Amino acid sequence: MINVTYSTVSGWETGKDTIPLRQLIDFANKFNLSLDYLFGLTNKNTIYKPLKIDLNVIGKNLRNIRIKNKKTQSQIANILNTSQSAYAHYENAIYLIPTSFLYSLSKVYKNFSIDLILGREK
């Protein structure tokens, strides 16, 4: 149903592998699931419109939440165990932030919503 092999799904389910964000979004769209629900950030599913990835929206939202929480890019990069320049690529809409980084950010910021960071609309 999601065009991946059984062993790929098995790797995701066992935690051996991390599901790429694009595939996670496709899964959430297909089954009308909240990303916050899939990440375990909430125990109830909220219905959102299907999401189309927009790097500019994601970058702007990442920057806004970082500034709101009075953090520098270097501080966030250290938390994510990456370089400041690599993290800047996500805020500057050059690359899509990895799934594992989004999950880590959910542990750093209070009231963090992956759905809202990615620009999903109800």
Contacts in CASP RR format, 6 or more apart in sequence:
PFRMAT RR
TARGET T0000
AUTHOR 0000-0000-0000
METHOD contacts of the structure
MODEL  1
MINVTYSTVSGWETGKDTIPLRQLIDFANKFNLSLDYLFGLTNKNTIYKP
LKIDLNVIGKNLRNIRIKNKKTQSQIANILNTSQSAYAHYENAIYLIPTS
FLYSLSKVYKNFSIDLILGREK
1 30 0 8 1.000
2 9 0 8 1.000
2 23 0 8 1.000
2 26 0 8 1.000
2 27 0 8 1.000
2 30 0 8 1.000
4 23 0 8 1.000
8 17 0 8 1.000
10 16 0 8 1.000
11 17 0 8 1.000
12 18 0 8 1.000
12 19 0 8 1.000
18 98 0 8 1.000
18 99 0 8 1.000
18 100 0 8 1.000
19 27 0 8 1.000
19 99 0 8 1.000
20 98 0 8 1.000
20 99 0 8 1.000
21 96 0 8 1.000
21 97 0 8 1.000
21 98 0 8 1.000
21 99 0 8 1.000
21 102 0 8 1.000
22 53 0 8 1.000
22 96 0 8 1.000
24 35 0 8 1.000
24 38 0 8 1.000
24 99 0 8 1.000
25 35 0 8 1.000
25 51 0 8 1.000
25 53 0 8 1.000
25 118 0 8 1.000
27 33 0 8 1.000
27 38 0 8 1.000
28 34 0 8 1.000
28 35 0 8 1.000
28 38 0 8 1.000
28 51 0 8 1.000
29 50 0 8 1.000
29 51 0 8 1.000
32 47 0 8 1.000
33 45 0 8 1.000
34 42 0 8 1.000
34 45 0 8 1.000
34 46 0 8 1.000
34 47 0 8 1.000
34 48 0 8 1.000
34 115 0 8 1.000
34 120 0 8 1.000
35 114 0 8 1.000
35 115 0 8 1.000
35 118 0 8 1.000
35 120 0 8 1.000
36 42 0 8 1.000
36 46 0 8 1.000
36 113 0 8 1.000
36 114 0 8 1.000
36 115 0 8 1.000
37 43 0 8 1.000
37 44 0 8 1.000
37 45 0 8 1.000
37 46 0 8 1.000
39 102 0 8 1.000
39 103 0 8 1.000
39 106 0 8 1.000
39 114 0 8 1.000
41 106 0 8 1.000
41 112 0 8 1.000
41 113 0 8 1.000
41 114 0 8 1.000
46 115 0 8 1.000
46 122 0 8 1.000
47 122 0 8 1.000
48 115 0 8 1.000
48 120 0 8 1.000
48 121 0 8 1.000
48 122 0 8 1.000
49 120 0 8 1.000
49 121 0 8 1.000
49 122 0 8 1.000
51 115 0 8 1.000
51 118 0 8 1.000
51 119 0 8 1.000
51 120 0 8 1.000
53 96 0 8 1.000
53 118 0 8 1.000
54 119 0 8 1.000
55 93 0 8 1.000
55 94 0 8 1.000
55 95 0 8 1.000
55 96 0 8 1.000
56 93 0 8 1.000
57 118 0 8 1.000
57 119 0 8 1.000
58 90 0 8 1.000
58 93 0 8 1.000
58 96 0 8 1.000
58 97 0 8 1.000
58 117 0 8 1.000
58 118 0 8 1.000
58 119 0 8 1.000
59 90 0 8 1.000
59 91 0 8 1.000
59 92 0 8 1.000
59 93 0 8 1.000
60 93 0 8 1.000
61 116 0 8 1.000
61 117 0 8 1.000
61 118 0 8 1.000
61 119 0 8 1.000
62 90 0 8 1.000
62 91 0 8 1.000
62 97 0 8 1.000
62 105 0 8 1.000
62 117 0 8 1.000
63 91 0 8 1.000
65 105 0 8 1.000
65 109 0 8 1.000
65 112 0 8 1.000
65 117 0 8 1.000
66 72 0 8 1.000
66 73 0 8 1.000
66 76 0 8 1.000
66 91 0 8 1.000
69 108 0 8 1.000
69 109 0 8 1.000
69 110 0 8 1.000
71 108 0 8 1.000
73 84 0 8 1.000
73 87 0 8 1.000
73 88 0 8 1.000
73 91 0 8 1.000
74 84 0 8 1.000
76 87 0 8 1.000
76 105 0 8 1.000
76 108 0 8 1.000
77 83 0 8 1.000
77 84 0 8 1.000
77 86 0 8 1.000
77 87 0 8 1.000
79 104 0 8 1.000
79 105 0 8 1.000
79 108 0 8 1.000
80 87 0 8 1.000
80 101 0 8 1.000
80 104 0 8 1.000
80 105 0 8 1.000
82 101 0 8 1.000
89 95 0 8 1.000
90 96 0 8 1.000
90 97 0 8 1.000
90 101 0 8 1.000
102 114 0 8 1.000
102 117 0 8 1.000
105 112 0 8 1.000
105 117 0 8 1.000
106 112 0 8 1.000
106 114 0 8 1.000
END
